Amino acid sequence: MRPVVFDLECFYDPKNVRGDKKPDGSPDPYTIKAMTTESYCRDKRFDIHGAAIKWSASTSPVWYDQRELSYVLKEEDWSDVFMINHHANFDQLVLSHHYNVIPAMSGCTMSMARLILGNHIGVSLDSVRSVFGFPPKITPYNLFEGKYWKDMTSAVRQQVADGAIDEVESIWKLFGILMQRGFPVEELEVVDSTIKMFTMPELIGDNNVFAKVWQDEVTRKAAMIDRLGVTKEELGSNERFISLLRSHGIEPEYKPGKPNADGSEKLIPAFAKTDPFMEELQNDEDPEVRALAEARLGAKSTLLQTRAETLGWMGSRGPLCVYLRYAGALTSRWSGGDDTNFQNWTNGSEINSAIIAPDGWLLAEPDSSQVECRLLNFCAGQWDKIEEFKSGADPYIGVASAFYKKSINKKDHPDERQLGKIVELQAGYGSGGNKIRSTVRVKSGGKILLTPAQGVEARDAYRNTHLAVVAYWKEAEHAITRMANFESWDWGAFRVRCDATNKTRRVVLPNGIEIIYDLLEYFSDPNSGDRYWRLKTRKGWVKIYGSKLVENMIQALARVVVSQAMVRLKKLGYRCKNTKHDSLWLLIPKDDRLEEHKAIILGEMSRELPWLPGCPLAAEFKVVGERYQ
């Protein structure tokens, strides 16, 4: 495989110099900052100035203008090329969409930097260069705003070429540095699969379904707000909104506000439209929570409407490009990107049926069944629960029987058993009574309604039947203190590695990924007087405590389970088009070998882990069909 570094320079018009208009007559600036990556690359205004390419370690980068580049792209054999870009989603979508160029393997230093440096800092090329002591970029963007290649003077053209060459050389060096800093070799395959979900789109969107979903949301939103019976004044009060969230089992997140008069830090609720916390509320599985968030923000359209509209426009331009941010979450899981967020795909929504497999293929979604629950109980040493998973016994009737104080079985007590399932899968990370009540109501479709007292009883039923898990939370609480003091030790499937000299605190996963806790600190809130551990993330400061650390670690392990299965399946020829936390969207041939394909896929998804022997895994198909439904 030949490593080749590639960087495009393209036309953009952020100030709308050319006077483009949207259908409603408003100005239509052309810039990737004001558009999605997909819409920018597929826009009719798209045009390339050229590209810089570094063909090998021993050669200097070469600039090719648009005419020269067209020839090179056509004549070069890309079948053995490992193409490295800084934002590979952009460069490689351009190459596949406009030039039908698809390298054998895709690399991305932006993705790598997010894992190695942490998602609490920016990972633009300038930002990453700065971290490693490189000078700022020299590309003169201000000199070619609103200009095509033909409009530039020879002097500006040379500066564009020099800037691209400088960027390519830095990307080459950054790739080497990031690998030396510990980027796991096996994760290069994960980055490749993630990039190709976007740059090799195959799923088709049904715009009639997207339109219907948009219209149905108008009616649903109005009815939900009316049913909640919450006034505009109540929604505008931080205290009342916090109370409403807590009644649904959700603890608000905070961000730094204007400092107090004495200069000390003041925290305010993260309730702004642009705060990630509010974005997450609008994607919550509880429709009441979504409605509260939408009403608080005064949103004219719900996120489901926005998603339907975005995907509808995307579908009109071509197959659906699935943009996932590699290592976008603290746990190294993916997060959504490009204003589509395929990670938070709404279960049970009609929008699902708008996703169609290409001709000759079926869309399959294998799910790693109860993977977090299995990993949690195994890591905690809750061996009775592990034996239930191994033997095929019902893992949900134990907590149900404890709650109802009688023997429960699936045949005679389906509703009671359903509560046991919900609590078993929900309460492993320290959930309180209100959160359990909310989850039970949503997951049961409103059939099971618990009083506040019953929510606490359900919490206690879990904790009394999972003593090892509760002890694991306490062990994790102590681990936070040990990390804060820069201790290093081996902890089950994890290795904790801290360095007081370099001020690093890392939890190392079995495949070498490091979960970053460098910015862990003990905080005393000057306003409330509360004292707690907190961690700086891309969402701002978040509380960290024993059961939360356990949640982070188990979700990180689950991510490795799923990503390793994805890589194995890729090597067997199955193309992954999306991943939703614990499941994959795969294309399988529409032939007479369907059962064989399913057996192969489930076998890989449930393969025993060499780094956690004895932990029972399982998998099942949530979807197999021409549409995602």
C-alpha positions as CSV (number, residue, x, y, z in Angstrom):
1,M,0.0,0.0,0.0
2,R,1.5,3.4,-1.1
3,P,0.9,6.3,1.3
4,V,0.0,9.4,-0.6
5,V,-0.9,12.8,0.9
6,F,-3.4,14.9,-1.0
7,D,-4.9,18.4,-0.4
8,L,-7.4,20.2,-2.6
9,E,-7.9,23.9,-3.0
10,C,-11.4,24.9,-4.3
11,F,-13.5,27.8,-5.2
12,Y,-15.5,29.4,-2.4
13,D,-17.5,32.6,-2.0
14,P,-18.2,33.4,1.6
15,K,-19.2,37.0,1.0
16,N,-21.3,36.1,-2.0
17,V,-19.3,38.3,-4.3
18,R,-21.0,36.7,-7.3
19,G,-24.5,37.5,-6.0
20,D,-26.0,34.0,-5.9
21,K,-29.5,33.8,-4.6
22,K,-31.5,31.1,-2.8
23,P,-35.0,30.1,-4.2
24,D,-36.5,32.6,-1.7
25,G,-34.4,35.4,-3.1
26,S,-32.0,35.7,-0.1
27,P,-28.2,35.7,-0.5
28,D,-26.6,32.3,-1.0
29,P,-23.0,32.4,0.0
30,Y,-20.9,29.4,-1.1
31,T,-18.7,28.2,1.8
32,I,-18.3,24.9,3.6
33,K,-18.8,26.8,6.9
34,A,-22.3,27.8,5.9
35,M,-23.2,24.5,4.2
36,T,-22.8,20.8,4.9
37,T,-19.7,19.1,3.5
38,E,-21.9,17.0,1.2
39,S,-23.9,20.0,-0.2
40,Y,-20.8,22.0,-0.8
41,C,-19.1,19.2,-2.7
42,R,-22.1,18.4,-4.8
43,D,-23.2,22.1,-5.5
44,K,-23.4,23.3,-9.1
45,R,-20.9,26.0,-8.2
46,F,-18.2,23.6,-7.1
47,D,-14.9,24.1,-8.9
48,I,-11.3,23.0,-8.2
49,H,-8.3,25.3,-8.3
50,G,-5.9,22.4,-8.0
51,A,-4.3,20.1,-5.5
52,A,-0.9,19.4,-3.9
53,I,0.2,15.7,-3.7
54,K,3.1,14.1,-1.9
55,W,3.7,10.8,-3.6
56,S,6.3,9.3,-1.2
57,A,8.5,10.1,1.8
58,S,11.5,10.7,-0.5
59,T,9.8,13.2,-2.8
60,S,8.6,16.8,-2.3
61,P,4.9,17.7,-2.7
62,V,3.9,18.8,-6.2
63,W,1.2,21.3,-7.1
64,Y,-1.2,20.4,-10.0
65,D,-3.6,23.1,-11.3
66,Q,-7.1,22.0,-12.3
67,R,-6.1,21.0,-15.9
68,E,-3.1,19.0,-14.8
69,L,-4.9,17.5,-11.9
70,S,-7.7,16.1,-14.1
71,Y,-5.0,14.3,-16.2
72,V,-3.2,12.9,-13.1
73,L,-6.4,11.7,-11.5
74,K,-7.4,9.9,-14.7
75,E,-4.0,8.3,-15.4
76,E,-2.9,7.3,-11.9
77,D,-3.6,3.8,-10.6
78,W,-5.3,4.3,-7.2
79,S,-5.9,0.7,-6.4
80,D,-2.9,0.4,-4.1
81,V,-2.9,3.9,-2.6
82,F,-3.4,4.7,1.1
83,M,-4.6,8.3,0.7
84,I,-4.1,10.6,3.7
85,N,-5.9,14.0,4.0
86,H,-6.6,16.2,7.0
87,H,-10.4,16.3,6.4
88,A,-10.7,13.1,4.2
89,N,-14.5,13.4,4.1
90,F,-14.1,16.5,2.0
91,D,-11.2,15.7,-0.2
92,Q,-12.3,12.1,-0.9
93,L,-16.0,12.9,-1.6
94,V,-14.8,15.4,-4.2
95,L,-12.6,12.7,-5.8
96,S,-15.3,10.1,-5.8
97,H,-18.2,12.3,-6.9
98,H,-16.4,14.4,-9.5
99,Y,-13.6,12.2,-10.7
100,N,-14.6,8.6,-9.8
101,V,-11.4,8.2,-7.9
102,I,-11.5,5.9,-4.9
103,P,-8.3,5.0,-3.1
104,A,-7.7,1.5,-1.7
105,M,-7.6,2.9,1.8
106,S,-8.5,6.2,3.4
107,G,-6.6,8.0,6.1
108,C,-7.4,11.2,8.0
109,T,-5.2,13.1,10.3
110,M,-8.2,15.1,11.6
111,S,-9.8,11.8,12.8
112,M,-6.5,10.6,14.3
113,A,-5.9,13.9,16.1
114,R,-9.3,13.7,17.7
115,L,-8.4,10.3,19.3
116,I,-4.8,11.2,20.3
117,L,-5.4,14.8,21.5
118,G,-8.9,14.5,22.8
119,N,-12.2,15.9,21.6
120,H,-12.2,18.8,24.0
121,I,-10.0,20.8,21.6
122,G,-10.3,21.9,18.0
123,V,-8.7,19.6,15.4
124,S,-8.6,21.9,12.4
125,L,-5.3,21.6,10.5
126,D,-4.1,24.9,12.0
127,S,-5.0,23.8,15.5
128,V,-3.2,20.5,15.2
129,R,-0.2,22.2,13.7
130,S,-0.1,24.6,16.6
131,V,-0.2,21.7,19.2
132,F,2.9,20.2,17.6
133,G,4.8,23.5,17.2
134,F,4.2,24.0,13.4
135,P,3.8,27.6,12.1
136,P,0.3,28.7,10.9
137,K,-0.8,27.8,7.4
138,I,0.2,30.2,4.7
139,T,-2.6,29.6,2.2
140,P,-3.9,33.1,1.3
141,Y,-7.7,32.4,1.4
142,N,-8.5,36.1,1.5
143,L,-6.9,36.6,-1.9
144,F,-9.1,34.1,-3.8
145,E,-12.5,34.6,-2.2
146,G,-15.1,34.5,-4.9
147,K,-12.5,33.8,-7.6
148,Y,-12.1,30.9,-9.9
149,W,-8.7,29.7,-11.0
150,K,-9.0,31.6,-14.2
151,D,-9.7,34.9,-12.3
152,M,-6.5,34.8,-10.3
153,T,-3.3,36.6,-11.1
154,S,-0.1,34.4,-11.5
155,A,1.2,35.7,-8.2
156,V,-1.9,34.6,-6.3
157,R,-1.9,31.3,-8.1
158,Q,1.6,30.7,-6.9
159,Q,0.7,31.6,-3.3
160,V,-2.2,29.1,-3.5
161,A,0.1,26.4,-4.8
162,D,2.7,27.2,-2.1
163,G,0.1,27.1,0.6
164,A,-1.3,23.7,-0.5
165,I,2.3,22.3,-0.7
166,D,2.9,23.5,2.8
167,E,-0.3,21.9,4.1
168,V,0.5,18.6,2.4
169,E,4.0,18.5,3.9
170,S,2.6,19.2,7.4
171,I,-0.1,16.5,7.0
172,W,2.6,13.9,6.1
173,K,4.6,14.9,9.2
174,L,1.5,14.9,11.4
175,F,0.5,11.4,10.3
176,G,3.9,10.2,11.5
177,I,3.7,12.1,14.8
178,L,0.2,10.8,15.6
179,M,1.3,7.2,14.9
180,Q,4.3,7.7,17.2
181,R,2.1,9.1,19.8
182,G,0.2,5.8,20.0
183,F,-2.5,5.8,17.4
184,P,-3.4,2.0,17.2
185,V,-2.6,0.4,13.9
186,E,-5.9,-1.5,13.8
187,E,-7.8,1.8,14.1
188,L,-6.5,2.8,10.7
189,E,-9.0,0.3,9.3
190,V,-11.8,1.9,11.4
191,V,-11.0,5.3,10.1
192,D,-11.0,3.9,6.5
193,S,-14.5,2.4,7.0
194,T,-15.8,5.6,8.6
195,I,-14.6,7.8,5.8
196,K,-15.9,5.5,3.1
197,M,-19.4,5.6,4.6
198,F,-19.4,9.2,3.5
199,T,-17.2,9.2,0.3
200,M,-18.7,6.0,-1.2
201,P,-22.4,6.6,-0.6
202,E,-24.8,3.9,-1.7
203,L,-28.0,4.2,0.3
204,I,-31.0,5.8,-1.5
205,G,-33.4,8.3,0.1
206,D,-37.2,8.3,-0.6
207,N,-38.1,11.9,-0.7
208,N,-41.9,11.2,-0.6
209,V,-41.4,9.7,2.8
210,F,-39.1,12.5,4.0
211,A,-41.8,15.0,3.0
212,K,-44.5,13.1,4.9
213,V,-42.4,12.9,8.0
214,W,-41.8,16.6,7.9
215,Q,-45.6,17.4,7.8
216,D,-46.5,14.8,10.4
217,E,-44.1,16.4,12.8
218,V,-46.0,19.7,12.7
219,T,-49.1,18.0,14.0
220,R,-47.2,15.9,16.6
221,K,-45.3,18.9,18.1
222,A,-48.5,21.0,18.6
223,A,-50.3,18.1,20.2
224,M,-47.4,17.2,22.5
225,I,-46.9,20.8,23.8
226,D,-50.6,21.0,24.5
227,R,-50.6,17.7,26.4
228,L,-47.6,18.8,28.6
229,G,-49.5,21.8,29.8
230,V,-46.4,23.9,30.3
231,T,-46.6,27.7,29.8
232,K,-44.1,29.8,27.9
233,E,-43.2,31.6,31.1
234,E,-42.4,28.3,32.8
235,L,-40.2,27.2,30.0
236,G,-38.3,30.5,30.1
237,S,-37.5,30.0,33.8
238,N,-34.2,28.2,34.3
239,E,-35.3,26.9,37.7
240,R,-38.6,25.6,36.3
241,F,-37.0,24.1,33.3
242,I,-34.4,22.3,35.5
243,S,-37.3,21.0,37.6
244,L,-39.0,19.7,34.5
245,L,-35.9,17.9,33.3
246,R,-35.2,16.3,36.6
247,S,-38.8,15.0,36.7
248,H,-37.8,13.1,33.6
249,G,-34.6,11.8,35.2
250,I,-32.3,14.2,33.4
251,E,-29.6,16.2,35.2
252,P,-28.9,19.5,33.5
253,E,-25.4,20.3,32.3
254,Y,-23.6,23.6,33.0
255,K,-21.1,25.8,31.2
256,P,-19.0,28.8,32.3
257,G,-20.8,32.1,32.4
258,K,-19.6,35.6,33.2
259,P,-17.3,35.4,36.3
260,N,-18.6,36.4,39.7
261,A,-17.8,39.8,41.0
262,D,-14.7,38.4,42.8
263,G,-13.5,36.9,39.6
264,S,-14.4,33.3,40.5
265,E,-16.0,31.0,37.9
266,K,-19.7,31.1,37.6
267,L,-21.6,28.2,36.0
268,I,-24.8,28.6,34.2
269,P,-27.2,26.0,32.6
270,A,-26.2,24.9,29.1
271,F,-29.6,25.9,27.7
272,A,-28.6,27.8,24.6
273,K,-29.6,26.6,21.1
274,T,-25.9,25.9,20.2
275,D,-25.1,24.0,23.4
276,P,-24.6,20.3,22.8
277,F,-26.7,19.5,25.8
278,M,-29.8,21.0,24.2
279,E,-29.0,19.3,20.9
280,E,-29.0,16.0,22.8
281,L,-32.3,16.8,24.4
282,Q,-33.8,17.4,21.0
283,N,-32.7,13.9,20.1
284,D,-33.8,12.2,23.3
285,E,-35.8,9.0,22.9
286,D,-38.5,10.4,25.2
287,P,-40.9,12.5,23.1
288,E,-41.8,14.6,26.1
289,V,-38.2,15.5,26.7
290,R,-37.8,16.4,23.0
291,A,-41.0,18.5,23.1
292,L,-39.7,20.4,26.2
293,A,-36.4,21.2,24.6
294,E,-38.0,22.3,21.3
295,A,-40.5,24.5,23.2
296,R,-37.8,26.0,25.4
297,L,-35.8,27.0,22.3
298,G,-38.8,28.2,20.4
299,A,-37.8,26.0,17.5
300,K,-39.9,26.5,14.4
301,S,-39.1,23.0,13.3
302,T,-38.1,19.9,15.2
303,L,-34.8,18.0,14.7
304,L,-36.7,15.2,13.0
305,Q,-38.2,17.8,10.6
306,T,-34.7,19.3,10.0
307,R,-33.3,15.8,9.4
308,A,-36.0,14.9,7.0
309,E,-35.4,18.2,5.1
310,T,-31.6,17.8,5.1
311,L,-31.8,14.2,3.9
312,G,-34.5,15.1,1.3
313,W,-32.2,17.7,-0.3
314,M,-29.2,15.3,-0.1
315,G,-31.2,12.6,-1.7
316,S,-32.0,15.0,-4.6
317,R,-28.3,15.3,-5.2
318,G,-27.4,11.6,-5.1
319,P,-27.0,8.7,-2.6
320,L,-27.0,9.5,1.1
321,C,-23.6,10.4,2.5
322,V,-23.3,9.1,6.1
323,Y,-21.0,11.5,8.0
324,L,-19.8,10.2,11.3
325,R,-17.1,11.9,13.4
326,Y,-14.5,9.2,14.3
327,A,-13.8,9.4,18.0
328,G,-16.3,12.2,18.4
329,A,-17.2,11.1,21.9
330,L,-15.0,10.8,25.0
331,T,-15.3,7.0,24.9
332,S,-13.9,7.0,21.3
333,R,-17.4,6.2,19.9
334,W,-18.5,8.0,16.8
335,S,-20.7,11.1,16.9
336,G,-22.9,12.6,14.3
337,G,-21.7,15.2,11.8
338,D,-22.7,17.3,8.8
339,D,-26.1,18.2,10.3
340,T,-27.5,14.7,9.8
341,N,-26.4,12.7,12.8
342,F,-27.0,9.1,11.6
343,Q,-25.9,8.0,15.2
344,N,-29.2,9.2,16.7
345,W,-31.5,7.6,14.2
346,T,-35.0,7.5,15.6
347,N,-36.2,4.0,16.4
348,G,-39.7,3.3,15.2
349,S,-40.0,6.5,13.2
350,E,-41.5,6.5,9.7
351,I,-38.3,8.2,8.5
352,N,-36.6,4.8,8.7
353,S,-38.5,3.5,5.7
354,A,-37.1,6.3,3.6
355,I,-33.6,4.6,3.6
356,I,-33.4,2.2,0.7
357,A,-30.6,-0.3,-0.2
358,P,-29.2,0.0,-3.8
359,D,-30.5,-2.4,-6.4
360,G,-29.3,-6.0,-5.9
361,W,-28.6,-5.5,-2.2
362,L,-30.3,-5.8,1.2
363,L,-29.7,-3.5,4.1
364,A,-29.0,-5.5,7.3
365,E,-28.6,-4.2,10.8
366,P,-26.9,-6.7,13.1
367,D,-26.9,-5.6,16.7
368,S,-24.5,-6.7,19.5
369,S,-27.2,-7.8,21.9
370,Q,-27.1,-6.3,25.4
371,V,-23.4,-5.7,24.9
372,E,-23.1,-3.1,27.5
373,C,-25.0,-5.1,30.0
374,R,-22.8,-8.2,29.4
375,L,-19.6,-6.2,29.6
376,L,-20.7,-4.4,32.7
377,N,-21.6,-7.6,34.6
378,F,-18.4,-9.4,33.4
379,C,-16.1,-6.5,34.4
380,A,-17.8,-6.1,37.7
381,G,-17.7,-9.8,38.5
382,Q,-21.5,-10.2,38.7
383,W,-21.1,-13.9,37.9
384,D,-24.7,-15.0,38.5
385,K,-25.8,-12.7,35.7
386,I,-23.0,-13.9,33.5
387,E,-24.1,-17.5,34.0
388,E,-27.6,-16.5,32.9
389,F,-26.3,-15.1,29.7
390,K,-24.1,-18.1,29.1
391,S,-26.8,-20.7,29.8
392,G,-29.5,-18.9,27.9
393,A,-31.6,-18.2,31.0
394,D,-33.8,-15.1,31.1
395,P,-31.5,-12.3,32.4
396,Y,-34.4,-10.0,33.1
397,I,-36.7,-11.9,35.5
398,G,-34.4,-11.5,38.5
399,V,-34.8,-7.8,38.9
400,A,-38.5,-8.0,38.0
401,S,-39.1,-10.6,40.7
402,A,-37.2,-8.5,43.2
403,F,-39.4,-5.5,42.3
404,Y,-42.8,-7.3,42.2
405,K,-41.8,-9.5,45.2
406,K,-43.0,-12.6,43.4
407,S,-41.6,-15.1,40.9
408,I,-41.8,-13.6,37.3
409,N,-41.6,-15.5,34.0
410,K,-41.9,-14.3,30.4
411,K,-45.0,-16.4,29.5
412,D,-47.3,-15.5,32.4
413,H,-46.0,-12.0,33.2
414,P,-45.0,-10.3,30.0
415,D,-45.5,-6.7,31.3
416,E,-43.7,-7.4,34.5
417,R,-40.9,-9.1,32.6
418,Q,-40.7,-6.1,30.3
419,L,-40.1,-3.8,33.3
420,G,-37.3,-6.2,34.4
421,K,-35.7,-5.9,31.0
422,I,-35.9,-2.1,31.0
423,V,-34.4,-1.8,34.5
424,E,-31.7,-4.4,33.8
425,L,-30.5,-2.5,30.8
426,Q,-31.0,1.0,32.2
427,A,-29.9,1.0,35.8
428,G,-26.3,-0.3,35.5
429,Y,-24.8,3.2,35.5
430,G,-26.4,4.4,38.7
431,S,-29.7,5.7,37.4
432,G,-32.0,7.2,40.0
433,G,-35.7,6.7,40.5
434,N,-36.9,9.5,38.2
435,K,-34.7,8.4,35.3
436,I,-35.9,4.8,35.6
437,R,-39.5,6.0,35.7
438,S,-39.0,8.0,32.6
439,T,-37.3,5.2,30.7
440,V,-39.9,2.6,31.7
441,R,-42.7,4.9,30.5
442,V,-41.0,5.5,27.1
443,K,-39.8,2.0,26.5
444,S,-43.1,0.4,27.4
445,G,-45.0,2.8,25.2
446,G,-46.8,4.2,28.2
447,K,-48.1,0.8,29.4
448,I,-46.0,0.8,32.6
449,L,-46.3,3.9,34.7
450,L,-44.4,4.1,38.0
451,T,-45.0,6.5,40.9
452,P,-41.9,8.3,42.3
453,A,-41.8,5.8,45.1
454,Q,-41.9,2.9,42.7
455,G,-39.1,4.4,40.7
456,V,-37.0,4.3,43.8
457,E,-38.1,0.7,44.5
458,A,-37.1,-0.3,40.9
459,R,-33.7,1.4,41.5
460,D,-33.2,-0.6,44.8
461,A,-34.4,-3.8,43.1
462,Y,-31.5,-3.5,40.7
463,R,-28.9,-2.6,43.2
464,N,-30.0,-5.3,45.7
465,T,-29.6,-7.9,42.9
466,H,-26.4,-6.5,41.5
467,L,-24.1,-6.1,44.5
468,A,-21.0,-6.6,42.5
469,V,-22.0,-3.8,40.1
470,V,-22.7,-1.5,42.9
471,A,-19.2,-2.3,44.4
472,Y,-17.7,-1.7,40.9
473,W,-19.2,1.9,41.0
474,K,-17.5,2.4,44.4
475,E,-14.2,1.0,43.1
476,A,-14.5,3.5,40.2
477,E,-15.1,6.3,42.6
478,H,-11.8,5.5,44.2
479,A,-10.2,5.1,40.8
480,I,-11.0,8.8,40.1
481,T,-9.1,9.9,43.1
482,R,-6.2,7.6,42.2
483,M,-6.1,9.1,38.7
484,A,-6.2,12.6,40.1
485,N,-3.1,11.7,42.1
486,F,-1.4,10.4,38.9
487,E,-1.3,6.7,40.0
488,S,-0.9,3.9,37.4
489,W,-2.2,0.4,37.7
490,D,-3.9,-2.5,35.8
491,W,-7.6,-2.6,36.3
492,G,-9.3,-5.7,34.8
493,A,-9.6,-5.2,31.1
494,F,-8.1,-1.7,31.4
495,R,-4.7,-0.2,32.1
496,V,-4.7,3.1,33.9
497,R,-1.6,5.1,32.9
498,C,-0.9,8.5,34.5
499,D,2.2,10.7,34.3
500,A,2.6,13.6,36.7
501,T,5.4,15.2,34.7
502,N,3.4,15.4,31.5
503,K,0.1,15.9,33.4
504,T,-1.6,13.0,31.6
505,R,-4.3,10.7,32.9
506,R,-5.3,7.9,30.5
507,V,-7.5,4.7,30.7
508,V,-6.0,2.4,28.0
509,L,-8.4,0.0,26.2
510,P,-7.4,-3.5,25.2
511,N,-6.7,-2.4,21.6
512,G,-4.5,0.5,22.7
513,I,-7.0,3.4,22.5
514,E,-6.5,5.8,25.3
515,I,-9.5,7.5,26.9
516,I,-8.3,10.9,28.0
517,Y,-8.9,12.2,31.5
518,D,-6.1,14.8,31.5
519,L,-8.4,17.6,32.5
520,L,-9.9,15.9,35.5
521,E,-10.2,18.2,38.5
522,Y,-12.0,18.6,41.8
523,F,-14.4,21.5,41.7
524,S,-16.1,23.6,44.4
525,D,-19.1,25.5,43.0
526,P,-18.9,29.0,44.6
527,N,-22.7,29.4,44.0
528,S,-24.2,26.2,45.3
529,G,-21.4,25.0,47.5
530,D,-21.4,21.6,45.8
531,R,-18.0,19.9,45.5
532,Y,-17.4,17.2,42.9
533,W,-15.0,15.8,40.3
534,R,-15.5,17.2,36.8
535,L,-13.9,16.7,33.4
536,K,-13.5,19.1,30.4
537,T,-15.1,17.6,27.2
538,R,-16.2,19.1,23.9
539,K,-19.5,19.9,25.7
540,G,-17.8,21.8,28.4
541,W,-17.4,20.7,32.0
542,V,-19.3,17.5,33.0
543,K,-19.5,15.8,36.4
544,I,-17.6,12.6,36.8
545,Y,-18.3,10.1,39.5
546,G,-18.0,6.4,40.1
547,S,-20.9,5.1,38.0
548,K,-20.3,7.7,35.3
549,L,-16.7,6.5,35.0
550,V,-18.0,2.9,34.7
551,E,-20.4,4.0,32.0
552,N,-17.5,5.6,30.1
553,M,-15.3,2.6,30.3
554,I,-18.0,0.0,29.4
555,Q,-19.2,2.1,26.4
556,A,-15.6,2.3,25.3
557,L,-15.2,-1.4,25.5
558,A,-18.5,-1.9,23.6
559,R,-17.2,0.4,20.9
560,V,-14.1,-1.8,20.5
561,V,-16.3,-4.9,20.3
562,V,-18.4,-3.4,17.5
563,S,-15.5,-1.7,15.6
564,Q,-13.4,-4.9,15.6
565,A,-16.4,-6.9,14.2
566,M,-16.9,-4.2,11.6
567,V,-13.3,-4.5,10.4
568,R,-13.5,-8.3,10.3
569,L,-16.7,-8.1,8.3
570,K,-15.1,-5.6,5.9
571,K,-12.3,-8.1,5.2
572,L,-15.0,-10.7,4.4
573,G,-16.5,-8.3,1.8
574,Y,-19.4,-6.8,3.7
575,R,-19.7,-3.0,3.2
576,C,-20.6,-1.0,6.3
577,K,-22.7,2.1,5.6
578,N,-23.4,3.3,9.2
579,T,-23.0,2.3,12.8
580,K,-25.4,3.2,15.6
581,H,-23.4,2.6,18.8
582,D,-23.9,-1.2,19.1
583,S,-25.1,-2.0,15.6
584,L,-23.9,-1.8,12.0
585,W,-25.7,-1.1,8.8
586,L,-24.3,-3.6,6.3
587,L,-25.1,-4.3,2.6
588,I,-25.5,-7.9,1.8
589,P,-26.1,-9.4,-1.6
590,K,-29.6,-10.1,-2.6
591,D,-29.0,-13.7,-3.6
592,D,-29.9,-17.3,-2.5
593,R,-27.2,-17.2,0.2
594,L,-29.1,-15.0,2.7
595,E,-29.1,-17.4,5.6
596,E,-25.4,-18.1,5.0
597,H,-24.6,-14.3,5.0
598,K,-26.6,-13.9,8.2
599,A,-24.8,-16.7,10.0
600,I,-21.4,-15.3,9.0
601,I,-22.3,-11.8,10.2
602,L,-23.8,-13.0,13.5
603,G,-20.8,-15.2,14.1
604,E,-18.4,-12.3,13.8
605,M,-20.6,-10.0,15.9
606,S,-20.7,-12.6,18.8
607,R,-17.1,-13.9,18.5
608,E,-15.4,-14.3,21.9
609,L,-13.0,-11.6,22.8
610,P,-9.3,-12.6,23.0
611,W,-8.8,-9.7,25.4
612,L,-11.8,-10.6,27.7
613,P,-12.1,-14.4,27.5
614,G,-15.2,-15.9,29.0
615,C,-17.4,-12.9,28.4
616,P,-20.5,-14.2,26.5
617,L,-21.5,-12.1,23.5
618,A,-24.5,-12.4,21.3
619,A,-26.0,-10.7,18.3
620,E,-29.3,-10.5,16.4
621,F,-30.6,-8.8,13.4
622,K,-32.8,-5.7,13.9
623,V,-33.3,-5.1,10.2
624,V,-32.9,-7.2,7.0
625,G,-34.7,-5.8,3.9
626,E,-34.7,-3.5,1.0
627,R,-35.6,-0.6,3.3
628,Y,-34.5,0.3,6.8
629,Q,-37.7,-0.7,8.6
